[in-house]
Amino acid sequence: MIKVCKFGGTSMSDGTNIRRVRDILSLDAARRYVVASAPGKRYSGDSKVTDLLYEALDEVREGGHVGEAYAKVCERFRGIVRELDLSLDIDSMLEETAHAIEAEGTYDFAASRGEYLIGRIAAAFLGIPFIDARDTVKFDASGKLDGERTYALLREALKGKRKAVVAGFYGEDAEGRVKTFSRGGSDVTGAIVARAAGADLYENWTDVSGFLACDPRIVADPVGIKALSYRELRELSYMGANVLHSEAIFPVREADIPIQIKNTFRPQDEGTRILPVSKYVPSGRPVTGIAGKKHFTVIYLEKSLMNAELGFALRILEVLRRHNISFEHMPSGIDTLSFVIDSAELKYGVLDRVREEIVQAVSPDKIAVFDDVALIAVVGHGMNRQVGIAARLFQAIARVGVNVRMIDEGSSELNIIVGVNSEDYECTVRAVYEEFFKEEMPH
């Protein structure tokens, strides 16, 4: 059996926690390949190494050389090497890295050095080989992962190595430059390594014991989720449940490799198992989880006989494309159409220009804009097998006096998304959670 283990930034934050990682690996001989994230925060108010590296590049761009931020990076890595009692020439590695950051001059390269350095340190501490992701994880000319090439290179790099450490978060683009995934992208690297290694399980070790049915900042002690399907994970992650990077499922899904979310600081906890739909057995609850996000803008249009007007939606989408704006949802009726957009994409007067161009493009009978909308997703495979789920959802929201601004139900019947005013977000989430998980709430 082969397990690939990705350890997050908190797990790699200092020498004590890296010793925890070693202990976890020693408990199971199947845990063969490790993907390391850059050191995260050690305590409240501390800085993540990745953030310091971004600041270090700002210093280079302002003055030509690394400065105070990079000095803090050096302090972190020297401290980790001391805590692990390693005979590693960390000073030479840090000096070489400083020169490389100054020479490369890109944020992607600077940020990647956190994973590179901690990978080198972890490999030395564990006494196993280090694999540089720049040599094995490749992006194509469009910036997307070149899967075929990457898997072939990783398989070759892992061949003959019973164990190894692979740096997370980055790879190399088509022009030979370091390119990173989006933040949290070490999760994606872990999935890629699991696919390349033919792993039986991808363990993602973090600082929480798996997914919860709801945000614990809103609902006290929500129930844990023991199992999720890939599809449920995708919906919950997309809507703000940030335990795992939403793109991490794609490499393993293609190979039917399960993911197990585990807690480095409570390794005895079961965590959450994420499975392909073919292997997933629903818990029996109609709803698996609730997630949401604030600060959306809805552009709402009405036009008689809209459904008979060929290319109506396409012309609006072309307006959004010209402004490089993506939409989150597009609920529609026979004579109505709405576009739900992250408000951050409509700053600096963009909304006014988009609105004017939409009017010119399609001449709607009415166009309206609703600001500060929050979206709440209720997700679960059991929803399409039980009568009255939508009724229960809207009754729960009505009981707390909240007006629903928008409804969007996916064709898969896996989720229902409602839009409410952002000021009503928390009380709506609590009401929905109480409705579907009241049997398991503390009394």
N, C-alpha and C positions, 0 to 999 in steps of 0.2 A: 504493500500500500504506500502511496505517495501523498503527502500533504504539503501544500505551499502555505507559508505563514507570512502575512504582512503585518508589521507592527507600526502603529501610528506614532505621531510626534510625541505624545505624552509618554508612551512606552519607551521612547528613545531619548528622553529629556535629560537624563543624567546617568552616572555610573550605577547608582543603586537600581534604577529601573532596567538598565541593560543587563544587570545580573539577574533580575526577574525573568527577562527574556531568555537568558541561558537556561534557567531552571525549568521554564515552560518547555523549551525544546528538548531538554534531557528527559522529560517525563514520557515522551512518545517518540520512538525511533522512526516512525513514519514522517515526522516533521523534518523534512530534508532541505527544503529551499526557503530562504528568508528574503523578504523584501522590506527594506528599511526606509522609513520616512525621516526627514530632517527633525532635529530635536525641537520639541514644542515647549510650551510654558511649564516651568517647574512649580510655580505658585501664582496666585492672583497678582497681577501687576507686572509679571515677568514678560519678556519678549520672546516670540517665536524666532528661531534662527532664520527662517525664510524671510520674515519681515525685515530683519536686520540686514540681510543680503540685498534686498531691494533698496534699502536706505544706503547701503554701501555703494551701489551703482549710481545713485543720485549724487553721492559725494564725488565719484569719479567724473561724472558729467559736469559738475560744477567746478571742480578744482584739478582734475586730471589724475588724481590718486585716491585710493581708499583712505578713509579717515576713522573717525570715532566709532561709527557703526561697525566697521569691519574689526576694529579693536575689540568690540564686545563679542563678535563672532569668535575671534581667536581665544578670548577668555573662556567662552563656553566649551570649545573643543579641547583646549588644554586642560580644563577642569575635569572633563570626562575621562581623558587619558590618564590623569593622575588618580582619579577615583578607581579606575579599573587596573591600576598598577601595571600599565602596559609599557614595554620598552619600544615605543614607536616614535620615530622622528617626526613628531607632529609639527614642530616649528618649520621644518623644510617644506612640509606639505602645505602649511598655511601661507608661507611666503610665495610658493609656486602658484597657489590659488589666487593670491592677491594680484600677481602679475598677469595671470590669465584673465581675471575679471577686467582689469584695466585694458588689456589688449582686445578682448572680445567685444566689450562695450554693449552687451545686450542684457535686458532684464531676464530673459530665459536662461542665459548662461549663468548669470550671477545667482539666481534663485536655485538652480540645479546643484550648486556646490554644497548645499546643506546635505542633500541625499548622498552625494558623492563622498564627502568626508566622513559622514557617520557610517556609510557602508564600508569604507576602508577600515574604520576603527572597529566596527562590529565583527568584520571578518577576521581581523587580527586577534580580537578577544576570544572569538569562538574557535579559532584555529582552522578555518575553512577558507576556500578560495573566494575572491571578490570578482564579480562580473560587472563591468562598466556598462550601464544601459546605453551609452552613446554608441557602443559597438554592436548592440543587438536589437535595440528598439528603433525602428525606422518609420519616418513619415514620408508620404508622397508629396508631389509638387503642389497639391491642393491643400496640404496641411493635415490630411487625414492619416491615420495609422495605416501603414503598408503591412497588412496582416500576414500575407503569404511570405514576404521576405523576413519579417520579424520572427515569425514562428520557426522558420528554417534556421535563422541565425541563433536563436535561443536554444533550439534543440541541439545544435552543434556545440554551443558553448557549455551546455549542461552535460554533454556526453562524457562519461567517465568520471563525473564528479558526483559522489554520493551525496554531498552537501555543498551548499554555496550561498553567498549573500549577493543579491542583485540590488543595485541602487534603484529606488523608485522615482516616479514623477517626471522623468525626462527621457529623451531619446535624441535622434539626429534627423534633421530634415533633408530634403532632396539636394540641398546645396552644401551639405556637410556641416551645418551649424547646429548647435544644441537647441532643441525645442522642448518645451515643457507641456504637459497636460494642464488643464485648469486646476485651480487649487483643490487639494484633496486627491490629486491624480495618482498618488502612490497606490490607491485602491485599484486603479485601472492596471497599473504595472503588475500588481499581484495577480490579477485575473489573467493577464497575458502570460505570465510565467506559469500559472497553473495549467493553462491550455497547452503551452509548449511542452511542459513536462509530462503531460498526460496524467495529471493529478487525479486522485480519487476525491479529494476535498480541498477547497480553498478556505483556510482559516484567516479571518480578518480580525486581528487583535487590536482593541481600542480601549477607551477608558469608561465604557458603559457596557452593561450586560445585555446587549442586544437591543432590538427595537421595542419601543413601548407603544401602546395603543393610542397614545395622545401625548402632546407636549407636557412634560412634568412642570414646566414653568406656569402652565395654565391650570392643569388639573393635578391635584396632589396625589402622589402614588398611583399613577395609572397602571393598569395591568400590563405585564410583559407579553410579547408575542413570541410564541415558541416556534412557529413555522409560518413562512410566507412563500407565495409563488413569486417567480421572477416578475410576473406582470404586476402583482400587488406592490412589490418593492419599487418597481419603476414609477408607479403612480404616486406612492407615498414619498419617495425621494424627490421626485419632481416638484411636489407641493411643499417641500420644506423639511421633511424628516431626514436629517442630514447625517445619519449614522454611517452611511456608505455612499460613495460617489455614484450618481445615477447611471454613469456610463460603464461602471465596473461589471455589470452583468453580461455585457455583450460577448466578450471572449469566452466566458465559461458557459454561457447559455448554448452556444453553438456546439459545445462538446458535452452538454448535460452534466456539468460538474457542479455539485452543490456548494453553497457558501455557508460557512458557520461564523456568525459574529460572536466574538468572545471578549471577555474583560481581562486585561493583563493583571489587574489589581484584585480580581476575584476569579481566578481561573477555574474554581470549582463550580461557578454558575453555569447553567446549561447554555445560556445565550439564545440566539435566534438562528434557525436553519432556513436557508433560502433555496428553493427547489424548482426545477422545471415543472410546468403544469401537469405533465404526464406522471410525475412522481409525487405530486402534492395532494395531501389528504386534508380537506378543510377542517377547521376546528369544531364546526357545528354552529359557531356564531354567524349571524348574517353579515356582520361588519367585522373586518379584521383590524382596521385602524382608521384614525382621523388625523388629517394634516391640513395645513393651510399657510397662506402668506398674505401679507398686507400690501397696500400701495399699488393698486392697479387702476388704470383708466379704461373706461368703456366708451367706445365710439358707436353710437346707436343710429341706425338709418331706417327710414320707412319709405316705401315707394309702391304705389299700386301696380299690380301685375309684374312685380319684380321677378317672379319665377319664370315669366315668359320672355324676359329680356336677356338674350344670350350675351355672356361675357360680363354680366353686371359685377359679380364678385371679383372676376379677374382684373377688371379695371381698377378696383380699389386696392387689390393686392399689388398691382404695379405701382401705385402711389407709395405704398408702404415700402416696397423694394427700393424705389429711388432714394428713399430716406434711410435705407438700411435698418428698417424697423421690423422686428419679428412679432408675431402675435401669439398669445397663449391659448386662446379659445375663440371659436367663431360660431356662437349659437345663432340659429336662424328660425324664422317662420316663413309663411308663404309670401308675406309682404314686408318682412322685417329682417334685418341682419345686424349683428353686433360684432365688434372686434375688441377683444380684451387684451390690453397691452400693458406691460410693465411701465409704470409711470416714469421710471428713470430714463426710458428711451425717448421721452417726449419733452425734455427740458429745453430751455434756451429758445423758446419761441417755435420749436418744431411743431407742436400741436396745432398752432394757428395755421401754419403753412400746409400741414397735412389736411386739415379740415377744409381749407379753401380748395385744394387740389382735388379732394374727393367730390366736392360740390360741382366743380368743373367737369369731372370725369363721368359722373353718373346722374347728376341733377335730381337728387332725392327730394321727395315731398317734405321730409323732415330729417334733420340731423341734430343729434344732441350728444353732449359729452358729460359723463358722470365721473367725477374724480374721487380719489381716496376710497376705492372699493377693495374689500378683502375677499379672497376666495377660500372656501373650505371644501375639502374633498373627503367624502365618506367612501371608503374602499373596502371591497370584500367579494370573494367569489360566491359567497352564500346569498348575496343580495338578489340574484336572478332566480333563486329557487324558493323564495319566500314571498308570499303575498303581503302587501301593505307596508313594505320597507319605506317607500317614499312618503306614504301617509304619516308614518311614525316620525320621520325626519322633520317634516314641515309642522307637525303638531308640536314637536319639541321646541322648534324655533318660535312658533307662535306663542307658546306658554311664557316665554321670556320677553314678549312684546317686540320682537325684532322683525323688521320688514325685509323680505328677500328681494334683492334688486335684480337678480339674474339666476337662471337655472340652466344647467348644461349636463345632460346625461349622456355618457359615452355609449356608442352603439354596441359595445361589448357587454353592457350592463354590469361592468366591474366597478363602476364608480358613479356617484352623483356629485356634481360640483354646484355649490350655491355661492352667490355673491351677496355680501352684506356691506353696510358701511363699516369702515375700519374701526370706528369707535365701538361697534357692536361685536367685534371679532371674538374677544375672549369669552364674553358671556354666551355667545352662540356655540362656541366649541364646548364649553362646559355643559350646556343644555343637551347637545347632541351626544356627548360622551355619557351623560347620566341616563339618557334614553336607552342606549344600546349596551351599556355595561353596568347598569344599576345593580344587577345581582352580585357583582364582584366589587362594588364600592364599599369602603369601610363604613361601619355604622357607629 
